Amino acid sequence: MTPSPTTSKAPLATYLQVAPLTIVLFFFFAVPVALVVVVSFFRYQMLVGIVPDFTIRNYVDMLTNPTTWTLYLSTIKFTLIVLAITFVLGFWIAYFLVFHVRNLLTAIGLFLVCTVPFWTSNVIRMISWRPVLGTEGLINSALLKAGVIDQPISWLLYSDFSVVVAYVHLYTLFMIVPIFNAMARIDKSLLEAAIDAGSTRWGVIWNVVLPLSKTGIALGALFVVTLVMGDFSVVTVMSGGLSGSATSGIFNDLQFLNYPRAAANAVILLIVVMLIAAAIFRVVDVRKELVR
């Protein structure tokens, strides 16, 4: 039985459709990552630069250096704290927009309000927290005038607290959007059926809304984890140099032109992020949920 012309043309059309994306991913992702991996096995020599000799010394130095472990623990700490806060904020904001705002135009308008911070650059958004959290900022001034405190609170700015505040401000939207999309697909009759069956409002959220939103939660968690672990500017600016992260270590190596060491650190960070992503997708099969 000979295949029909339509059947024989189908694979070619499929390949042509995926070809542009494949080319972009190859030249702008696969090739750069491969170059970073190759350079991570090179040797760095003072006053000479990169020496193309195969060595694993960069990885040994990174994994045996206590500073590296301290930076990665700091990065994971920030990631977990920001992930928890953005999940709580993102879930309840999305829940409110989907199930409590009856007017579609109002919901869209409120959703656009959440995107207002993205109309400016990250640097401006970070700097805008300084007059709010500083010792002479709005919060300290208000507390002093109200008689709540006798002297300004110094840990509001240039501390881990200010770093977390900036991260939450920058990345909460990346948690709201996927959860909002997942909740918007939930059939409202399921909630009514659960209430008719005697379930409380919290029971409906726990047994119906939360399980059906797990795809959006997984995607939002992936976005937040990759963004926080791949950022160094927020930690540098908001902590005043008092805190560090894995990417700040990479930046310091680049400043000293030690590209092999920076590449090795980048490969280790990539592996850590991929392991976290694999764990998230292990819990939630995103591909299976998206085709439902």
C-alpha positions as CSV (number, residue, x, y, z in Angstrom):
1,M,0.0,0.0,0.0
2,T,1.6,3.3,-1.2
3,P,1.4,6.3,1.1
4,S,-0.8,9.1,-0.1
5,P,0.9,12.4,-1.2
6,T,-0.7,14.1,1.8
7,T,0.8,11.6,4.3
8,S,4.3,11.9,2.7
9,K,4.2,15.7,2.8
10,A,3.2,15.8,6.5
11,P,6.6,15.0,8.0
12,L,8.3,17.5,5.8
13,A,5.9,20.2,6.8
14,T,6.4,19.3,10.5
15,Y,10.2,19.6,10.1
16,L,9.9,23.0,8.4
17,Q,7.7,24.3,11.2
18,V,10.2,23.3,13.9
19,A,13.3,24.3,11.9
20,P,13.4,28.0,12.9
21,L,13.1,27.2,16.6
22,T,15.7,24.5,16.3
23,I,18.1,26.8,14.6
24,V,17.6,29.5,17.2
25,L,18.1,27.1,20.1
26,F,21.2,25.6,18.5
27,F,23.0,28.8,17.9
28,F,21.8,30.8,20.9
29,F,21.6,28.0,23.5
30,A,23.4,24.8,22.6
31,V,26.5,26.4,21.1
32,P,27.1,29.0,24.0
33,V,26.5,26.3,26.6
34,A,28.9,23.9,24.9
35,L,31.6,26.7,24.7
36,V,31.2,27.4,28.4
37,V,31.6,23.7,29.2
38,V,34.7,23.5,27.1
39,V,36.3,26.6,28.6
40,S,35.6,25.3,32.1
41,F,38.2,22.6,31.5
42,F,40.8,25.1,30.4
43,R,43.6,26.4,32.6
44,Y,44.0,30.0,33.6
45,Q,47.5,31.5,34.0
46,M,48.3,34.9,35.4
47,L,49.5,37.4,32.8
48,V,48.8,34.9,30.1
49,G,45.1,34.3,30.3
50,I,43.3,31.2,29.1
51,V,45.6,28.2,28.4
52,P,43.8,25.4,26.4
53,D,45.0,22.5,28.5
54,F,42.5,20.0,29.8
55,T,42.2,20.1,33.5
56,I,39.6,19.5,36.2
57,R,41.3,21.7,38.7
58,N,38.7,24.5,38.2
59,Y,35.9,22.1,39.4
60,V,38.1,20.8,42.3
61,D,38.9,24.3,43.5
62,M,35.2,25.3,43.3
63,L,33.9,22.3,45.1
64,T,36.6,22.3,47.8
65,N,36.3,26.1,48.5
66,P,34.2,26.9,51.6
67,T,33.3,30.3,50.0
68,T,31.6,28.5,47.1
69,W,29.4,26.5,49.5
70,T,28.6,29.6,51.4
71,L,27.5,31.4,48.2
72,Y,25.4,28.5,47.1
73,L,23.7,28.1,50.5
74,S,23.0,31.8,50.4
75,T,21.5,31.5,46.9
76,I,19.3,28.5,47.9
77,K,18.2,30.4,51.0
78,F,17.0,33.4,49.0
79,T,15.4,31.1,46.5
80,L,13.4,29.2,49.0
81,I,12.2,32.3,50.9
82,V,11.3,34.1,47.7
83,L,9.6,31.0,46.3
84,A,7.4,30.6,49.4
85,I,6.4,34.3,49.5
86,T,5.7,34.6,45.7
87,F,3.7,31.4,45.8
88,V,1.4,32.7,48.6
89,L,1.0,36.1,46.9
90,G,0.6,34.6,43.4
91,F,-1.9,32.0,44.4
92,W,-4.2,34.3,46.3
93,I,-4.0,37.1,43.7
94,A,-4.8,34.7,40.9
95,Y,-7.6,33.1,43.0
96,F,-9.1,36.5,43.6
97,L,-8.9,37.5,39.9
98,V,-10.4,34.3,38.6
99,F,-13.1,33.4,41.1
100,H,-14.1,36.7,42.8
101,V,-14.0,39.2,40.0
102,R,-17.1,38.6,38.0
103,N,-16.5,41.2,35.3
104,L,-14.0,40.1,32.7
105,L,-12.9,43.6,31.8
106,T,-12.3,44.4,35.5
107,A,-10.3,41.2,35.9
108,I,-8.2,42.1,32.9
109,G,-7.7,45.6,34.2
110,L,-6.5,44.4,37.6
111,F,-4.3,41.9,35.9
112,L,-2.7,44.7,33.9
113,V,-2.1,46.6,37.2
114,C,0.1,43.7,38.3
115,T,2.3,44.3,35.2
116,V,2.8,48.0,35.9
117,P,6.2,47.4,37.6
118,F,7.5,45.8,34.4
119,W,7.1,49.1,32.6
120,T,10.3,50.2,34.1
121,S,13.8,48.6,34.3
122,N,14.9,46.4,37.2
123,V,17.5,48.9,38.2
124,I,14.9,51.7,38.7
125,R,12.6,49.3,40.6
126,M,15.4,48.3,42.9
127,I,16.6,51.9,43.5
128,S,13.0,53.0,44.2
129,W,13.1,50.9,47.4
130,R,16.0,52.9,48.9
131,P,13.9,56.0,49.8
132,V,11.3,53.6,51.3
133,L,13.5,51.3,53.3
134,G,16.4,53.6,54.2
135,T,17.1,55.0,57.7
136,E,15.5,58.2,56.6
137,G,13.0,56.6,54.4
138,L,9.2,56.6,54.4
139,I,8.8,53.5,56.7
140,N,11.3,54.8,59.4
141,S,9.9,58.3,59.2
142,A,6.3,57.1,59.7
143,L,7.3,54.8,62.6
144,L,9.3,57.6,64.3
145,K,6.5,60.1,63.9
146,A,4.0,57.6,65.3
147,G,6.2,56.9,68.3
148,V,6.5,53.2,67.5
149,I,10.3,53.3,67.5
150,D,12.8,55.6,69.1
151,Q,15.5,55.3,66.4
152,P,15.5,54.2,62.8
153,I,15.5,50.5,61.9
154,S,18.8,49.8,60.2
155,W,18.1,46.3,58.9
156,L,15.4,47.4,56.5
157,L,18.0,48.4,53.8
158,Y,21.3,46.8,52.9
159,S,20.3,43.4,54.4
160,D,18.9,40.1,53.5
161,F,15.4,41.5,54.2
162,S,15.8,44.2,51.5
163,V,17.1,41.5,49.0
164,V,14.0,39.4,49.6
165,V,11.7,42.4,49.2
166,A,13.3,43.3,45.9
167,Y,13.1,39.7,44.6
168,V,9.4,39.5,45.6
169,H,8.7,42.8,43.9
170,L,10.5,41.8,40.7
171,Y,9.4,38.2,40.3
172,T,5.9,37.8,41.8
173,L,4.3,38.3,38.4
174,F,6.1,35.3,37.1
175,M,4.2,33.3,39.7
176,I,0.9,35.0,39.1
177,V,0.6,34.5,35.4
178,P,0.9,30.7,35.1
179,I,-1.3,30.1,38.2
180,F,-3.8,32.5,36.7
181,N,-3.8,30.6,33.4
182,A,-4.2,27.3,35.2
183,M,-7.1,28.6,37.4
184,A,-8.9,30.1,34.4
185,R,-9.2,26.6,32.9
186,I,-11.0,25.2,36.0
187,D,-14.7,24.6,35.4
188,K,-16.6,26.7,37.9
189,S,-19.3,23.9,38.1
190,L,-16.7,21.8,40.0
191,L,-16.6,24.4,42.8
192,E,-20.4,24.5,43.0
193,A,-20.6,20.7,43.1
194,A,-18.0,20.6,45.9
195,I,-20.0,23.2,47.9
196,D,-23.3,21.3,47.2
197,A,-21.6,18.1,48.5
198,G,-21.0,19.9,51.8
199,S,-17.4,21.0,51.4
200,T,-16.3,24.2,53.1
201,R,-14.7,27.1,51.1
202,W,-11.2,26.1,52.4
203,G,-12.0,22.5,51.5
204,V,-12.9,23.5,47.9
205,I,-9.6,25.4,47.7
206,W,-7.5,22.5,49.1
207,N,-9.3,19.7,47.3
208,V,-10.3,21.3,44.0
209,V,-8.5,24.5,43.2
210,L,-5.1,23.7,44.4
211,P,-4.8,20.3,42.7
212,L,-6.1,21.7,39.4
213,S,-3.6,24.6,39.6
214,K,-0.5,22.5,40.1
215,T,0.6,23.0,36.5
216,G,0.7,26.7,37.0
217,I,2.3,26.4,40.4
218,A,5.1,24.2,38.9
219,L,5.7,26.6,36.0
220,G,5.7,29.6,38.3
221,A,8.1,27.9,40.7
222,L,10.4,27.1,37.8
223,F,10.4,30.7,36.6
224,V,11.1,32.1,40.1
225,V,13.8,29.6,40.9
226,T,15.7,30.2,37.6
227,L,15.4,34.0,37.9
228,V,16.5,34.2,41.5
229,M,19.4,31.7,41.1
230,G,20.6,33.4,37.9
231,D,20.5,37.0,39.3
232,F,23.4,38.9,40.9
233,S,22.4,42.5,40.6
234,V,19.7,42.4,43.2
235,V,21.9,40.9,45.9
236,T,24.7,43.3,45.1
237,V,22.6,46.5,45.0
238,M,20.1,45.7,47.8
239,S,22.5,44.2,50.3
240,G,25.2,46.8,49.8
241,G,27.7,44.0,49.2
242,L,27.0,42.4,52.6
243,S,25.4,39.3,51.0
244,G,26.5,37.2,48.1
245,S,25.2,34.6,45.6
246,A,26.6,32.0,43.2
247,T,26.3,34.4,40.3
248,S,28.2,37.1,42.2
249,G,31.0,34.7,42.5
250,I,30.9,34.2,38.7
251,F,30.9,38.0,38.3
252,N,34.0,38.4,40.5
253,D,35.9,35.8,38.5
254,L,35.0,37.6,35.3
255,Q,36.3,40.8,36.7
256,F,39.7,39.1,37.2
257,L,39.5,37.6,33.7
258,N,39.5,34.1,35.1
259,Y,37.1,32.8,32.5
260,P,37.8,29.0,33.1
261,R,36.9,29.3,36.8
262,A,33.8,31.4,36.0
263,A,32.8,28.9,33.4
264,A,33.2,26.0,35.9
265,N,31.1,27.9,38.4
266,A,28.4,28.5,35.7
267,V,28.3,24.9,34.8
268,I,27.8,23.9,38.4
269,L,25.1,26.5,38.8
270,L,23.4,25.2,35.6
271,I,23.5,21.6,37.0
272,V,21.9,22.7,40.3
273,V,19.1,24.6,38.5
274,M,18.5,21.6,36.2
275,L,18.3,19.3,39.2
276,I,15.7,21.6,40.9
277,A,13.8,21.8,37.6
278,A,13.8,18.0,37.3
279,A,12.5,17.7,40.9
280,I,9.7,20.1,40.1
281,F,8.7,18.2,36.9
282,R,9.1,15.0,38.8
283,V,6.3,16.1,41.2
284,V,4.1,17.6,38.4
285,D,4.0,16.2,34.9
286,V,3.6,19.5,33.1
287,R,3.3,18.0,29.6
288,K,0.6,15.6,30.7
289,E,-1.4,18.4,32.5
290,L,-1.1,20.8,29.5
291,V,-2.8,18.4,27.1
292,R,-5.8,17.8,29.3
